Each structure stands twice: as C-alpha cells, then as structure tokens.
Amino acid sequence: MHTEKLRFHLDENVDSDIATGLENFGINVTTTPQSKILGFSDFDQFDYCKKEGRVIITHDRDSLRLAKKDIDHYGIIYGAMNKFSIGEIILRVTEIYNEYSPDEMKGKIEYL
C-alpha cells in the first residue's frame, strides 16, 4: 500500500452519491458544485484538478479528447454514463485508490 493517496474530483456529470460513497471509505473527494466550478469548461475542470492534484472522475468523452491533446493531468477515470451502477463505480474507484500512488496515476486514463 502506498503512503501517498490519490485524491479525486467528480465533474458535474457524475452523481454526487459517488462522492458520498467514496468519503465513507475515507477517500478525499471534491465535486464540481462544492468547488464552485459548475458550468466551467472541461479545460477549467482539468486546471482545477491540476492545481489541487486530483484525479478527475467523469462520464464526459470530451475530457478524453482533451487528455489526448497533451494537457497535463493527475489522472482520469472514465466510465460511460448509465453503464455502471453507483456501487460499481465506487468499488472500481476504491480499487484504483488502493492500486495506484499519485505519481503512478499522473497522466494515466483508467476506464471503468
């Protein structure tokens, strides 16, 4: 297990119940509304996550396109909307949390 732990950010398309579930496991997570960046562009979301050192969790394919443009990021977790239950997403994100350090996740895209 790594001493440094991942921190996550849920963009505005991700159900806030996922944040609650992750927090119940002691995982540090923010949401777009909490962070007061609701309605901001995908680039601004990435910029927030970069400044905060957070992995972004998204259902937005545009985030994947941004990542391919060599924009630095601390990691992306992508899952197609409505493909997974809230519980499945929480379980998989928790697995990623336990598997990777922040350095290992930086620049990486994980697909649910």
Backbone as a printed PyTorch tensor [residue, N CA C, xyz], in Angstrom:
tensor([[[  0.8420,  -1.1880,   0.0000],
         [  0.0000,   0.0000,   0.0000],
         [  0.8870,   1.2500,   0.0000]],

        [[  0.4420,   2.2440,  -0.7240],
         [  1.2060,   3.4810,  -0.8690],
         [  0.9330,   4.4160,   0.3060]],

        [[  1.9570,   5.1970,   0.6810],
         [  1.7530,   6.1540,   1.7650],
         [  1.0080,   7.3960,   1.2560]],

        [[  1.3500,   7.8460,   0.0420],
         [  0.6150,   8.9570,  -0.5550],
         [ -0.6380,   8.3830,  -1.1930]],

        [[ -1.7420,   9.0450,  -1.0220],
         [ -3.0020,   8.5260,  -1.5340],
         [ -3.5760,   9.4450,  -2.6110]],

        [[ -4.2940,   8.8460,  -3.5220],
         [ -4.9760,   9.6010,  -4.5580],
         [ -6.0830,  10.4510,  -3.9450]],

        [[ -6.3160,  11.5750,  -4.5930],
         [ -7.4520,  12.4330,  -4.2530],
         [ -8.2470,  12.6080,  -5.5400]],

        [[ -9.5610,  12.6530,  -5.4250],
         [-10.4210,  12.6510,  -6.6000],
         [-11.2870,  13.9040,  -6.6870]],

        [[-11.7380,  14.1450,  -7.9180],
         [-12.7070,  15.2110,  -8.1750],
         [-13.7480,  14.6630,  -9.1380]],

        [[-15.0260,  14.8020,  -8.8020],
         [-16.1210,  14.3810,  -9.6700],
         [-16.6050,  15.5740, -10.4670]],

        [[-16.6020,  15.4380, -11.7990],
         [-17.1340,  16.5530, -12.5910],
         [-18.6520,  16.5930, -12.4630]],

        [[-19.2640,  17.5890, -13.0630],
         [-20.6890,  17.8360, -12.8240],
         [-21.6130,  16.7580, -13.3780]],

        [[-21.1190,  15.8730, -14.2260],
         [-21.9470,  14.8070, -14.7920],
         [-22.0190,  13.5680, -13.9100]],

        [[-21.1970,  13.5050, -12.8770],
         [-21.1080,  12.3200, -12.0300],
         [-21.9960,  12.5000, -10.7950]],

        [[-22.7740,  11.4930, -10.4890],
         [-23.7170,  11.5220,  -9.3690],
         [-22.9790,  11.7820,  -8.0530]],

        [[-23.4610,  12.7530,  -7.2910],
         [-22.8070,  13.1190,  -6.0230],
         [-22.8680,  11.9970,  -4.9860]],

        [[-23.7710,  11.0180,  -5.1770],
         [-23.7960,   9.8600,  -4.2660],
         [-22.4920,   9.0660,  -4.3380]],

        [[-21.7960,   9.1660,  -5.4790],
         [-20.4990,   8.5010,  -5.6080],
         [-19.5020,   9.1670,  -4.6680]],

        [[-19.5380,  10.4890,  -4.5870],
         [-18.6570,  11.2090,  -3.6550],
         [-18.9380,  10.7700,  -2.2220]],

        [[-20.2110,  10.6730,  -1.8710],
         [-20.5830,  10.2490,  -0.5150],
         [-20.0570,   8.8490,  -0.2280]],

        [[-20.2220,   7.9410,  -1.1810],
         [-19.7370,   6.5760,  -1.0100],
         [-18.2380,   6.5160,  -0.8410]],

        [[-17.5040,   7.2880,  -1.6330],
         [-16.0420,   7.3080,  -1.5140],
         [-15.6100,   7.9040,  -0.1770]],

        [[-16.2910,   8.9740,   0.2290],
         [-15.9750,   9.5860,   1.5260],
         [-16.2050,   8.6030,   2.6690]],

        [[-17.2070,   7.7320,   2.5300],
         [-17.4640,   6.7250,   3.5650],
         [-16.3020,   5.7510,   3.7170]],

        [[-15.4850,   5.6260,   2.6820],
         [-14.2750,   4.7980,   2.7400],
         [-13.0420,   5.6210,   3.1320]],

        [[-13.2600,   6.8760,   3.5000],
         [-12.1510,   7.7300,   3.9220],
         [-11.3520,   8.3120,   2.7750]],

        [[-11.9440,   8.3390,   1.5910],
         [-11.2580,   8.8440,   0.4080],
         [-11.5740,  10.3240,   0.2320]],

        [[-10.5400,  11.1090,  -0.0380],
         [-10.6700,  12.5470,  -0.2320],
         [-11.2350,  12.8140,  -1.6270]],

        [[-12.3930,  13.4510,  -1.6790],
         [-13.0540,  13.7160,  -2.9510],
         [-13.7740,  15.0590,  -2.9030]],

        [[-13.7230,  15.7660,  -4.0220],
         [-14.4810,  17.0090,  -4.1660],
         [-15.4340,  16.8280,  -5.3490]],

        [[-16.4310,  17.7020,  -5.4140],
         [-17.3540,  17.7030,  -6.5440],
         [-17.3320,  19.0860,  -7.1950]],

        [[-17.7820,  19.1330,  -8.4220],
         [-17.8110,  20.4070,  -9.1470],
         [-18.6580,  21.4570,  -8.4230]],

        [[-19.8830,  21.1230,  -7.9690],
         [-20.6510,  22.1480,  -7.2470],
         [-19.9640,  22.6150,  -5.9560]],

        [[-19.3910,  21.6720,  -5.1980],
         [-18.6620,  22.0250,  -3.9570],
         [-17.5250,  22.9820,  -4.2460]],

        [[-16.8540,  22.7450,  -5.3630],
         [-15.6640,  23.5250,  -5.7230],
         [-16.0020,  24.8270,  -6.4200]],

        [[-17.3060,  25.0670,  -6.6010],
         [-17.8020,  26.3080,  -7.2180],
         [-17.2860,  26.5020,  -8.6440]],

        [[-17.2310,  25.3850,  -9.3930],
         [-16.8190,  25.4670, -10.8020],
         [-17.8880,  24.8700, -11.7170]],

        [[-19.1320,  24.8780, -11.2430],
         [-20.2560,  24.3680, -12.0190],
         [-20.4190,  25.2020, -13.2870]],

        [[-20.5320,  24.5460, -14.4330],
         [-20.6910,  25.2500, -15.6990],
         [-19.3870,  25.6880, -16.3280]],

        [[-18.2660,  25.4470, -15.6560],
         [-16.9680,  25.8050, -16.2170],
         [-16.6140,  24.8240, -17.3370]],

        [[-15.7200,  25.2190, -18.2100],
         [-15.3200,  24.3660, -19.3340],
         [-14.5390,  23.1480, -18.8420]],

        [[-14.4350,  22.1440, -19.7190],
         [-13.6360,  20.9540, -19.3870],
         [-12.1900,  21.3510, -19.0960]],

        [[-11.6640,  22.2950, -19.8720],
         [-10.2980,  22.7640, -19.6380],
         [-10.1520,  23.3440, -18.2340]],

        [[-11.1450,  24.1300, -17.8050],
         [-11.1200,  24.7140, -16.4640],
         [-11.2080,  23.6320, -15.3900]],

        [[-11.9920,  22.5820, -15.6650],
         [-12.0770,  21.4550, -14.7260],
         [-10.7000,  20.7960, -14.5800]],

        [[-10.0300,  20.5820, -15.7090],
         [ -8.6850,  19.9940, -15.6920],
         [ -7.7240,  20.8940, -14.9230]],

        [[ -7.8410,  22.1980, -15.1710],
         [ -6.9610,  23.1560, -14.4990],
         [ -7.1640,  23.1040, -12.9860]],

        [[ -8.4190,  23.0420, -12.5480],
         [ -8.7110,  22.9230, -11.1180],
         [ -8.0620,  21.6570, -10.5510]],

        [[ -8.2580,  20.5350, -11.2420],
         [ -7.7030,  19.2650, -10.7620],
         [ -6.1780,  19.2940, -10.7300]],

        [[ -5.5840,  19.9330, -11.7070],
         [ -4.1200,  20.0400, -11.7380],
         [ -3.6200,  20.8530, -10.5400]],

        [[ -4.2650,  21.9850, -10.2800],
         [ -3.8650,  22.8260,  -9.1470],
         [ -4.0430,  22.1060,  -7.8170]],

        [[ -5.0850,  21.2710,  -7.7390],
         [ -5.4050,  20.5620,  -6.4990],
         [ -4.7560,  19.1810,  -6.4070]],

        [[ -4.1190,  18.7260,  -7.4950],
         [ -3.5160,  17.3980,  -7.5140],
         [ -4.5500,  16.2890,  -7.4210]],

        [[ -5.6320,  16.4160,  -8.1790],
         [ -6.7460,  15.4680,  -8.1030],
         [ -6.9460,  14.7190,  -9.4120]],

        [[ -7.3450,  13.4700,  -9.2930],
         [ -7.7590,  12.6430, -10.4270],
         [ -9.2120,  12.9990, -10.7210]],

        [[ -9.5250,  13.2810, -11.9750],
         [-10.8960,  13.6220, -12.3230],
         [-11.6770,  12.3530, -12.6850]],

        [[-12.8730,  12.2630, -12.1670],
         [-13.7880,  11.1670, -12.4940],
         [-14.8870,  11.7730, -13.3600]],

        [[-15.0980,  11.1840, -14.5370],
         [-16.0090,  11.8010, -15.4990],
         [-16.7450,  10.7620, -16.3380]],

        [[-17.8780,  11.1950, -16.8830],
         [-18.6050,  10.4380, -17.8960],
         [-18.4750,  11.1510, -19.2490]],

        [[-17.7510,  12.2490, -19.2840],
         [-17.6790,  13.1460, -20.4320],
         [-16.5450,  12.7350, -21.3900]],

        [[-16.9180,  12.3090, -22.5830],
         [-15.9170,  11.8960, -23.5770],
         [-15.0210,  13.0680, -23.9980]],

        [[-15.5160,  14.2970, -23.8870],
         [-14.6980,  15.4600, -24.2390],
         [-13.4450,  15.5330, -23.3570]],

        [[-13.5480,  15.0590, -22.1360],
         [-12.3760,  15.0380, -21.2540],
         [-11.2940,  14.1330, -21.8140]],

        [[-11.7100,  13.0400, -22.4510],
         [-10.7370,  12.1360, -23.0670],
         [-10.0590,  12.8110, -24.2650]],

        [[-10.8290,  13.5780, -25.0250],
         [-10.2460,  14.3060, -26.1650],
         [ -9.2270,  15.3350, -25.6740]],

        [[ -9.5460,  16.0200, -24.5850],
         [ -8.6100,  16.9950, -24.0150],
         [ -7.3120,  16.3090, -23.5950]],

        [[ -7.4430,  15.1560, -22.9630],
         [ -6.2630,  14.4320, -22.4770],
         [ -5.3420,  14.0450, -23.6270]],

        [[ -5.9140,  13.7830, -24.7870],
         [ -5.1070,  13.3980, -25.9540],
         [ -4.3580,  14.5770, -26.5560]],

        [[ -4.6810,  15.7840, -26.1000],
         [ -4.0090,  16.9860, -26.5980],
         [ -2.8190,  17.3560, -25.7170]],

        [[ -2.2940,  16.3860, -25.0130],
         [ -1.1160,  16.5790, -24.1630],
         [ -1.3210,  17.5940, -23.0450]],

        [[ -2.5240,  17.6690, -22.5310],
         [ -2.7860,  18.5230, -21.3690],
         [ -2.3680,  17.7260, -20.1360]],

        [[ -1.5170,  18.3150, -19.3230],
         [ -1.0850,  17.6420, -18.0980],
         [ -2.2810,  17.4030, -17.1880]],

        [[ -2.3160,  16.2230, -16.5920],
         [ -3.3800,  15.9320, -15.6370],
         [ -2.8890,  14.8970, -14.6360]],

        [[ -3.5780,  14.8270, -13.5210],
         [ -3.2220,  13.9000, -12.4450],
         [ -3.9450,  12.5680, -12.5770]],

        [[ -4.5720,  12.3620, -13.7220],
         [ -5.2560,  11.1150, -13.9920],
         [ -6.7190,  11.3520, -14.2880]],

        [[ -7.2710,  10.4390, -15.0830],
         [ -8.6780,  10.4920, -15.4510],
         [ -9.2620,   9.1060, -15.2380]],

        [[-10.4190,   9.0680, -14.6350],
         [-11.1890,   7.8360, -14.5600],
         [-12.4550,   8.0970, -15.3600]],

        [[-12.6430,   7.2880, -16.4050],
         [-13.7690,   7.4910, -17.3030],
         [-14.6720,   6.2620, -17.3110]],

        [[-15.9490,   6.5180, -17.2340],
         [-16.9500,   5.4680, -17.3960],
         [-18.1380,   6.0370, -18.1290]],

        [[-18.6170,   5.3250, -19.1360],
         [-19.7800,   5.7940, -19.8930],
         [-20.9770,   5.9510, -18.9640]],

        [[-21.7230,   7.0330, -19.1470],
         [-22.8730,   7.3180, -18.2960],
         [-23.8990,   6.1910, -18.3870]],

        [[-24.4650,   5.8350, -17.2620],
         [-25.5050,   4.8130, -17.1370],
         [-25.0350,   3.3940, -17.4670]],

        [[-23.7410,   3.1950, -17.6250],
         [-23.2360,   1.8530, -17.9050],
         [-22.9940,   1.0780, -16.6060]],

        [[-22.6900,   1.7920, -15.5470],
         [-22.3560,   1.1750, -14.2630],
         [-23.2510,   1.7290, -13.1650]],

        [[-23.5230,   0.9160, -12.1700],
         [-24.2800,   1.4050, -11.0210],
         [-23.3710,   2.2650, -10.1550]],

        [[-23.9760,   3.0260,  -9.2740],
         [-23.2000,   3.8480,  -8.3440],
         [-22.2750,   2.9560,  -7.5220]],

        [[-22.7850,   1.8310,  -7.0440],
         [-21.9720,   0.9020,  -6.2560],
         [-20.7910,   0.3630,  -7.0300]],

        [[-20.9990,   0.0320,  -8.3190],
         [-19.9040,  -0.4770,  -9.1530],
         [-18.8260,   0.5890,  -9.3440]],

        [[-19.2420,   1.8240,  -9.5390],
         [-18.2680,   2.9050,  -9.7160],
         [-17.4750,   3.1020,  -8.4360]],

        [[-18.1560,   3.1290,  -7.2950],
         [-17.4700,   3.2980,  -6.0110],
         [-16.4640,   2.1620,  -5.8020]],

        [[-16.8670,   0.9380,  -6.0920],
         [-15.9770,  -0.2150,  -5.9340],
         [-14.7460,  -0.0930,  -6.8200]],

        [[-14.9340,   0.2280,  -8.0820],
         [-13.7950,   0.3180,  -9.0080],
         [-12.8790,   1.4870,  -8.6530]],

        [[-13.4410,   2.6330,  -8.2850],
         [-12.6030,   3.7780,  -7.8970],
         [-11.8130,   3.4340,  -6.6280]],

        [[-12.4410,   2.7250,  -5.7100],
         [-11.7420,   2.2950,  -4.4900],
         [-10.5860,   1.3600,  -4.8320]],

        [[-10.7910,   0.4790,  -5.8070],
         [ -9.7010,  -0.4050,  -6.2570],
         [ -8.5480,   0.4100,  -6.8390]],

        [[ -8.8750,   1.4110,  -7.6490],
         [ -7.8440,   2.2840,  -8.2250],
         [ -7.1200,   3.0340,  -7.1110]],

        [[ -7.8770,   3.5080,  -6.1500],
         [ -7.3230,   4.2280,  -4.9980],
         [ -6.2880,   3.3610,  -4.2600]],

        [[ -6.6030,   2.0810,  -4.1160],
         [ -5.6980,   1.1730,  -3.4050],
         [ -4.5460,   0.6780,  -4.2700]],

        [[ -4.7000,   0.7650,  -5.5860],
         [ -3.7070,   0.2150,  -6.5090],
         [ -2.6100,   1.1980,  -6.8960]],

        [[ -2.9560,   2.4770,  -7.0330],
         [ -2.0180,   3.4560,  -7.5840],
         [ -1.6470,   4.5450,  -6.5880]],

        [[ -0.4120,   5.0070,  -6.7110],
         [  0.0050,   6.2140,  -5.9920],
         [ -0.2960,   7.4050,  -6.9030]],

        [[ -0.2740,   8.6270,  -6.3750],
         [ -0.4840,   9.7890,  -7.2380],
         [  0.5170,   9.8440,  -8.3970]],

        [[  1.7790,   9.4990,  -8.1450],
         [  2.7810,   9.5120,  -9.2190],
         [  2.4600,   8.4910, -10.3020]],

        [[  1.9620,   7.3270,  -9.9040],
         [  1.6240,   6.2800, -10.8690],
         [  0.3880,   6.6370, -11.6920]],

        [[ -0.5110,   7.4020, -11.1220],
         [ -1.7550,   7.7510, -11.8040],
         [ -1.5980,   8.9750, -12.7060]],

        [[ -0.5960,   9.7920, -12.4360],
         [ -0.4100,  11.0360, -13.1900],
         [ -0.2980,  10.7480, -14.6870]],

        [[ -1.1500,  11.4180, -15.4700],
         [ -1.1460,  11.2770, -16.9190],
         [ -1.8390,  10.0210, -17.4320]],

        [[ -2.3670,   9.2040, -16.5270],
         [ -2.9690,   7.9150, -16.8890],
         [ -4.4870,   8.0680, -17.0440]],

        [[ -5.0540,   7.2580, -17.9290],
         [ -6.5130,   7.1790, -18.0590],
         [ -6.9290,   5.7730, -17.6940]],

        [[ -7.8560,   5.6580, -16.7610],
         [ -8.4210,   4.3690, -16.3620],
         [ -9.8670,   4.3380, -16.8370]],

        [[-10.2170,   3.2580, -17.4890],
         [-11.5910,   3.0810, -17.9730],
         [-12.3060,   2.1230, -17.0380]],

        [[-13.5250,   2.4760, -16.6370],
         [-14.2990,   1.6060, -15.7600],
         [-14.8710,   0.4430, -16.5640]]])
